[in-house]
Amino acid sequence: MELKTARLTVLIDPGKKEAFEDLCRSQDMTPSQVVRRLIREWMEKEGVAATPRRKPAAKKRSR
């Protein structure tokens, strides 16, 4: 499970958004859960692994 999150903004027409939210609610899931699952499954199908982000290297202090 991911520890940090990033925001993804998606534009969708209002009718589809409402129907999607209703369907999510009927499945006792949030839209975010469904989108994360769809992305994860699609990436697996395409053979793409999520690469962890590296922390920037610490700068050496000059004396």
PDB file as gemmi writes it, atoms N, CA and C in Angstrom:
CRYST1    1.000    1.000    1.000  90.00  90.00  90.00 P 1                      
ATOM      1  N   MET A   1       0.842  -1.174   0.000  1.00  0.00           N  
ATOM      2  CA  MET A   1       0.000   0.000   0.000  1.00  0.00           C  
ATOM      3  C   MET A   1       0.889   1.238   0.000  1.00  0.00           C  
ATOM      4  N   GLU A   2       0.481   2.247  -0.753  1.00  0.00           N  
ATOM      5  CA  GLU A   2       1.231   3.484  -0.836  1.00  0.00           C  
ATOM      6  C   GLU A   2       1.121   4.253   0.476  1.00  0.00           C  
ATOM      7  N   LEU A   3       2.210   4.900   0.843  1.00  0.00           N  
ATOM      8  CA  LEU A   3       2.209   5.664   2.083  1.00  0.00           C  
ATOM      9  C   LEU A   3       1.884   7.130   1.863  1.00  0.00           C  
ATOM     10  N   LYS A   4       2.267   7.675   0.721  1.00  0.00           N  
ATOM     11  CA  LYS A   4       1.990   9.067   0.416  1.00  0.00           C  
ATOM     12  C   LYS A   4       1.061   9.124  -0.777  1.00  0.00           C  
ATOM     13  N   THR A   5       0.390  10.238  -0.926  1.00  0.00           N  
ATOM     14  CA  THR A   5      -0.530  10.380  -2.049  1.00  0.00           C  
ATOM     15  C   THR A   5      -0.219  11.651  -2.826  1.00  0.00           C  
ATOM     16  N   ALA A   6      -0.649  11.673  -4.053  1.00  0.00           N  
ATOM     17  CA  ALA A   6      -0.565  12.852  -4.909  1.00  0.00           C  
ATOM     18  C   ALA A   6      -1.936  13.045  -5.544  1.00  0.00           C  
ATOM     19  N   ARG A   7      -2.246  14.268  -5.855  1.00  0.00           N  
ATOM     20  CA  ARG A   7      -3.559  14.577  -6.421  1.00  0.00           C  
ATOM     21  C   ARG A   7      -3.532  14.444  -7.943  1.00  0.00           C  
ATOM     22  N   LEU A   8      -4.605  13.880  -8.474  1.00  0.00           N  
ATOM     23  CA  LEU A   8      -4.799  13.757  -9.916  1.00  0.00           C  
ATOM     24  C   LEU A   8      -6.153  14.384 -10.222  1.00  0.00           C  
ATOM     25  N   THR A   9      -6.167  15.399 -11.070  1.00  0.00           N  
ATOM     26  CA  THR A   9      -7.416  16.071 -11.424  1.00  0.00           C  
ATOM     27  C   THR A   9      -7.897  15.535 -12.760  1.00  0.00           C  
ATOM     28  N   VAL A  10      -9.155  15.126 -12.801  1.00  0.00           N  
ATOM     29  CA  VAL A  10      -9.746  14.565 -14.014  1.00  0.00           C  
ATOM     30  C   VAL A  10     -11.003  15.360 -14.337  1.00  0.00           C  
ATOM     31  N   LEU A  11     -11.127  15.764 -15.588  1.00  0.00           N  
ATOM     32  CA  LEU A  11     -12.340  16.467 -16.022  1.00  0.00           C  
ATOM     33  C   LEU A  11     -13.280  15.457 -16.656  1.00  0.00           C  
ATOM     34  N   ILE A  12     -14.547  15.503 -16.236  1.00  0.00           N  
ATOM     35  CA  ILE A  12     -15.553  14.560 -16.722  1.00  0.00           C  
ATOM     36  C   ILE A  12     -16.888  15.301 -16.755  1.00  0.00           C  
ATOM     37  N   ASP A  13     -17.746  14.922 -17.672  1.00  0.00           N  
ATOM     38  CA  ASP A  13     -19.023  15.646 -17.739  1.00  0.00           C  
ATOM     39  C   ASP A  13     -19.853  15.320 -16.493  1.00  0.00           C  
ATOM     40  N   PRO A  14     -20.671  16.269 -16.065  1.00  0.00           N  
ATOM     41  CA  PRO A  14     -21.415  16.126 -14.805  1.00  0.00           C  
ATOM     42  C   PRO A  14     -22.297  14.881 -14.727  1.00  0.00           C  
ATOM     43  N   GLY A  15     -22.923  14.500 -15.827  1.00  0.00           N  
ATOM     44  CA  GLY A  15     -23.789  13.318 -15.807  1.00  0.00           C  
ATOM     45  C   GLY A  15     -23.008  12.041 -15.531  1.00  0.00           C  
ATOM     46  N   LYS A  16     -21.851  11.900 -16.172  1.00  0.00           N  
ATOM     47  CA  LYS A  16     -21.013  10.720 -15.937  1.00  0.00           C  
ATOM     48  C   LYS A  16     -20.468  10.722 -14.512  1.00  0.00           C  
ATOM     49  N   LYS A  17     -20.100  11.898 -14.031  1.00  0.00           N  
ATOM     50  CA  LYS A  17     -19.573  12.002 -12.666  1.00  0.00           C  
ATOM     51  C   LYS A  17     -20.628  11.539 -11.655  1.00  0.00           C  
ATOM     52  N   GLU A  18     -21.846  12.006 -11.820  1.00  0.00           N  
ATOM     53  CA  GLU A  18     -22.916  11.622 -10.898  1.00  0.00           C  
ATOM     54  C   GLU A  18     -23.193  10.120 -10.966  1.00  0.00           C  
ATOM     55  N   ALA A  19     -23.248   9.568 -12.180  1.00  0.00           N  
ATOM     56  CA  ALA A  19     -23.494   8.129 -12.339  1.00  0.00           C  
ATOM     57  C   ALA A  19     -22.348   7.323 -11.734  1.00  0.00           C  
ATOM     58  N   PHE A  20     -21.104   7.780 -11.945  1.00  0.00           N  
ATOM     59  CA  PHE A  20     -19.929   7.107 -11.378  1.00  0.00           C  
ATOM     60  C   PHE A  20     -19.983   7.127  -9.852  1.00  0.00           C  
ATOM     61  N   GLU A  21     -20.289   8.280  -9.276  1.00  0.00           N  
ATOM     62  CA  GLU A  21     -20.380   8.379  -7.816  1.00  0.00           C  
ATOM     63  C   GLU A  21     -21.496   7.500  -7.264  1.00  0.00           C  
ATOM     64  N   ASP A  22     -22.624   7.444  -7.963  1.00  0.00           N  
ATOM     65  CA  ASP A  22     -23.727   6.576  -7.530  1.00  0.00           C  
ATOM     66  C   ASP A  22     -23.309   5.108  -7.569  1.00  0.00           C  
ATOM     67  N   LEU A  23     -22.626   4.712  -8.650  1.00  0.00           N  
ATOM     68  CA  LEU A  23     -22.164   3.331  -8.766  1.00  0.00           C  
ATOM     69  C   LEU A  23     -21.153   3.002  -7.671  1.00  0.00           C  
ATOM     70  N   CYS A  24     -20.228   3.913  -7.422  1.00  0.00           N  
ATOM     71  CA  CYS A  24     -19.249   3.704  -6.341  1.00  0.00           C  
ATOM     72  C   CYS A  24     -19.959   3.516  -5.008  1.00  0.00           C  
ATOM     73  N   ARG A  25     -20.918   4.392  -4.739  1.00  0.00           N  
ATOM     74  CA  ARG A  25     -21.664   4.325  -3.482  1.00  0.00           C  
ATOM     75  C   ARG A  25     -22.397   2.986  -3.361  1.00  0.00           C  
ATOM     76  N   SER A  26     -22.961   2.505  -4.470  1.00  0.00           N  
ATOM     77  CA  SER A  26     -23.693   1.238  -4.434  1.00  0.00           C  
ATOM     78  C   SER A  26     -22.762   0.059  -4.167  1.00  0.00           C  
ATOM     79  N   GLN A  27     -21.469   0.224  -4.473  1.00  0.00           N  
ATOM     80  CA  GLN A  27     -20.467  -0.820  -4.240  1.00  0.00           C  
ATOM     81  C   GLN A  27     -19.702  -0.577  -2.929  1.00  0.00           C  
ATOM     82  N   ASP A  28     -20.155   0.417  -2.157  1.00  0.00           N  
ATOM     83  CA  ASP A  28     -19.527   0.782  -0.881  1.00  0.00           C  
ATOM     84  C   ASP A  28     -18.039   1.105  -1.069  1.00  0.00           C  
ATOM     85  N   MET A  29     -17.754   1.859  -2.132  1.00  0.00           N  
ATOM     86  CA  MET A  29     -16.385   2.287  -2.413  1.00  0.00           C  
ATOM     87  C   MET A  29     -16.399   3.785  -2.696  1.00  0.00           C  
ATOM     88  N   THR A  30     -15.263   4.417  -2.469  1.00  0.00           N  
ATOM     89  CA  THR A  30     -15.141   5.829  -2.827  1.00  0.00           C  
ATOM     90  C   THR A  30     -14.657   5.911  -4.272  1.00  0.00           C  
ATOM     91  N   PRO A  31     -14.950   7.022  -4.940  1.00  0.00           N  
ATOM     92  CA  PRO A  31     -14.416   7.196  -6.285  1.00  0.00           C  
ATOM     93  C   PRO A  31     -12.882   7.074  -6.316  1.00  0.00           C  
ATOM     94  N   SER A  32     -12.214   7.577  -5.311  1.00  0.00           N  
ATOM     95  CA  SER A  32     -10.746   7.479  -5.272  1.00  0.00           C  
ATOM     96  C   SER A  32     -10.286   6.025  -5.221  1.00  0.00           C  
ATOM     97  N   GLN A  33     -10.969   5.204  -4.440  1.00  0.00           N  
ATOM     98  CA  GLN A  33     -10.601   3.787  -4.362  1.00  0.00           C  
ATOM     99  C   GLN A  33     -10.737   3.125  -5.727  1.00  0.00           C  
ATOM    100  N   VAL A  34     -11.820   3.430  -6.419  1.00  0.00           N  
ATOM    101  CA  VAL A  34     -12.071   2.817  -7.722  1.00  0.00           C  
ATOM    102  C   VAL A  34     -11.024   3.277  -8.740  1.00  0.00           C  
ATOM    103  N   VAL A  35     -10.734   4.566  -8.761  1.00  0.00           N  
ATOM    104  CA  VAL A  35      -9.747   5.088  -9.715  1.00  0.00           C  
ATOM    105  C   VAL A  35      -8.372   4.503  -9.426  1.00  0.00           C  
ATOM    106  N   ARG A  36      -7.977   4.430  -8.151  1.00  0.00           N  
ATOM    107  CA  ARG A  36      -6.676   3.827  -7.823  1.00  0.00           C  
ATOM    108  C   ARG A  36      -6.613   2.377  -8.285  1.00  0.00           C  
ATOM    109  N   ARG A  37      -7.710   1.632  -8.077  1.00  0.00           N  
ATOM    110  CA  ARG A  37      -7.738   0.231  -8.514  1.00  0.00           C  
ATOM    111  C   ARG A  37      -7.639   0.126 -10.029  1.00  0.00           C  
ATOM    112  N   LEU A  38      -8.385   0.961 -10.745  1.00  0.00           N  
ATOM    113  CA  LEU A  38      -8.337   0.939 -12.207  1.00  0.00           C  
ATOM    114  C   LEU A  38      -6.935   1.254 -12.724  1.00  0.00           C  
ATOM    115  N   ILE A  39      -6.289   2.249 -12.133  1.00  0.00           N  
ATOM    116  CA  ILE A  39      -4.928   2.611 -12.548  1.00  0.00           C  
ATOM    117  C   ILE A  39      -3.972   1.462 -12.263  1.00  0.00           C  
ATOM    118  N   ARG A  40      -4.052   0.901 -11.054  1.00  0.00           N  
ATOM    119  CA  ARG A  40      -3.163  -0.204 -10.672  1.00  0.00           C  
ATOM    120  C   ARG A  40      -3.343  -1.404 -11.608  1.00  0.00           C  
ATOM    121  N   GLU A  41      -4.603  -1.781 -11.896  1.00  0.00           N  
ATOM    122  CA  GLU A  41      -4.867  -2.924 -12.772  1.00  0.00           C  
ATOM    123  C   GLU A  41      -4.396  -2.659 -14.197  1.00  0.00           C  
ATOM    124  N   TRP A  42      -4.598  -1.451 -14.701  1.00  0.00           N  
ATOM    125  CA  TRP A  42      -4.175  -1.116 -16.050  1.00  0.00           C  
ATOM    126  C   TRP A  42      -2.655  -1.145 -16.157  1.00  0.00           C  
ATOM    127  N   MET A  43      -1.972  -0.600 -15.150  1.00  0.00           N  
ATOM    128  CA  MET A  43      -0.508  -0.613 -15.161  1.00  0.00           C  
ATOM    129  C   MET A  43       0.020  -2.050 -15.133  1.00  0.00           C  
ATOM    130  N   GLU A  44      -0.585  -2.911 -14.319  1.00  0.00           N  
ATOM    131  CA  GLU A  44      -0.174  -4.315 -14.265  1.00  0.00           C  
ATOM    132  C   GLU A  44      -0.390  -4.987 -15.617  1.00  0.00           C  
ATOM    133  N   LYS A  45      -1.541  -4.728 -16.232  1.00  0.00           N  
ATOM    134  CA  LYS A  45      -1.855  -5.313 -17.535  1.00  0.00           C  
ATOM    135  C   LYS A  45      -0.839  -4.881 -18.589  1.00  0.00           C  
ATOM    136  N   GLU A  46      -0.405  -3.641 -18.520  1.00  0.00           N  
ATOM    137  CA  GLU A  46       0.550  -3.097 -19.485  1.00  0.00           C  
ATOM    138  C   GLU A  46       2.002  -3.402 -19.112  1.00  0.00           C  
ATOM    139  N   GLY A  47       2.194  -4.057 -17.979  1.00  0.00           N  
ATOM    140  CA  GLY A  47       3.542  -4.430 -17.552  1.00  0.00           C  
ATOM    141  C   GLY A  47       4.378  -3.267 -17.054  1.00  0.00           C  
ATOM    142  N   VAL A  48       3.715  -2.267 -16.512  1.00  0.00           N  
ATOM    143  CA  VAL A  48       4.418  -1.094 -15.997  1.00  0.00           C  
ATOM    144  C   VAL A  48       4.418  -1.152 -14.474  1.00  0.00           C  
ATOM    145  N   ALA A  49       5.606  -1.068 -13.904  1.00  0.00           N  
ATOM    146  CA  ALA A  49       5.725  -1.062 -12.443  1.00  0.00           C  
ATOM    147  C   ALA A  49       5.875   0.373 -11.973  1.00  0.00           C  
ATOM    148  N   ALA A  50       5.219   0.676 -10.890  1.00  0.00           N  
ATOM    149  CA  ALA A  50       5.379   2.004 -10.292  1.00  0.00           C  
ATOM    150  C   ALA A  50       6.764   2.080  -9.677  1.00  0.00           C  
ATOM    151  N   THR A  51       7.473   3.111 -10.015  1.00  0.00           N  
ATOM    152  CA  THR A  51       8.823   3.267  -9.462  1.00  0.00           C  
ATOM    153  C   THR A  51       8.753   4.194  -8.266  1.00  0.00           C  
ATOM    154  N   PRO A  52       9.333   3.772  -7.149  1.00  0.00           N  
ATOM    155  CA  PRO A  52       9.297   4.623  -5.957  1.00  0.00           C  
ATOM    156  C   PRO A  52      10.116   5.884  -6.189  1.00  0.00           C  
ATOM    157  N   ARG A  53       9.632   6.991  -5.660  1.00  0.00           N  
ATOM    158  CA  ARG A  53      10.363   8.245  -5.785  1.00  0.00           C  
ATOM    159  C   ARG A  53      11.513   8.250  -4.799  1.00  0.00           C  
ATOM    160  N   ARG A  54      12.644   8.698  -5.271  1.00  0.00           N  
ATOM    161  CA  ARG A  54      13.821   8.775  -4.408  1.00  0.00           C  
ATOM    162  C   ARG A  54      13.841  10.087  -3.664  1.00  0.00           C  
ATOM    163  N   LYS A  55      14.357  10.029  -2.453  1.00  0.00           N  
ATOM    164  CA  LYS A  55      14.552  11.254  -1.701  1.00  0.00           C  
ATOM    165  C   LYS A  55      15.762  11.962  -2.285  1.00  0.00           C  
ATOM    166  N   PRO A  56      15.729  13.300  -2.348  1.00  0.00           N  
ATOM    167  CA  PRO A  56      16.901  14.007  -2.852  1.00  0.00           C  
ATOM    168  C   PRO A  56      18.107  13.728  -1.955  1.00  0.00           C  
ATOM    169  N   ALA A  57      19.261  13.595  -2.584  1.00  0.00           N  
ATOM    170  CA  ALA A  57      20.499  13.346  -1.823  1.00  0.00           C  
ATOM    171  C   ALA A  57      20.762  14.546  -0.923  1.00  0.00           C  
ATOM    172  N   ALA A  58      21.220  14.246   0.273  1.00  0.00           N  
ATOM    173  CA  ALA A  58      21.551  15.306   1.213  1.00  0.00           C  
ATOM    174  C   ALA A  58      22.751  16.092   0.702  1.00  0.00           C  
ATOM    175  N   LYS A  59      22.659  17.412   0.825  1.00  0.00           N  
ATOM    176  CA  LYS A  59      23.770  18.251   0.389  1.00  0.00           C  
ATOM    177  C   LYS A  59      24.883  18.199   1.428  1.00  0.00           C  
ATOM    178  N   LYS A  60      26.102  18.162   0.929  1.00  0.00           N  
ATOM    179  CA  LYS A  60      27.253  18.167   1.841  1.00  0.00           C  
ATOM    180  C   LYS A  60      27.466  19.576   2.349  1.00  0.00           C  
ATOM    181  N   ARG A  61      27.736  19.661   3.611  1.00  0.00           N  
ATOM    182  CA  ARG A  61      27.995  20.980   4.200  1.00  0.00           C  
ATOM    183  C   ARG A  61      29.446  21.367   3.945  1.00  0.00           C  
ATOM    184  N   SER A  62      29.628  22.580   3.509  1.00  0.00           N  
ATOM    185  CA  SER A  62      31.005  23.051   3.334  1.00  0.00           C  
ATOM    186  C   SER A  62      31.462  23.686   4.645  1.00  0.00           C  
ATOM    187  N   ARG A  63      32.746  23.553   4.919  1.00  0.00           N  
ATOM    188  CA  ARG A  63      33.281  24.090   6.187  1.00  0.00           C  
ATOM    189  C   ARG A  63      34.095  25.296   5.946  1.00  0.00           C  
TER     190      ARG A  63                                                      
END                                                                             
